[in-house]
């Protein structure tokens, strides 16, 4: 965990998503990794999750930075499964 210049806690993690999805009437296995970032009390909550813990996250997709095309999920809700 790190802290912003204003002292707000910020945590980042890599989320591994695996699921079965139906595309064009065919079942496909989907797998991807996505960087997620949480701030404030959500950062503390994210930082406390053990590796391999199943969680559900809600948030907004954004670019990692102004000049980057890499996606990051800005978390606004964490729910433990």
SULDA-V556848 format. One record per backbone hydrogen bond with DSSP energy under -1.0 kcal/mol. CO is the residue of the C=O (numbers start at 1). NH is the residue of the N-H. Records with the same first field share a line. If there is no record, write none. Layout:
BEGIN
CO=NH ; NH
END
This chain:
BEGIN
2=10
4=7
8=4
9=40
10=2
11=38
13=36
15=34
17=32
19=30
21=28
23=26
26=23
28=21
30=19
32=17
34=15
35=73
36=13
37=75
38=11
39=42
40=44
41=45
42=46
43=47
44=48
46=49
50=53
54=81
56=79
58=76 ; 77
60=74
62=72
65=68
70=64
72=62
73=37
74=60
77=58
79=56
END
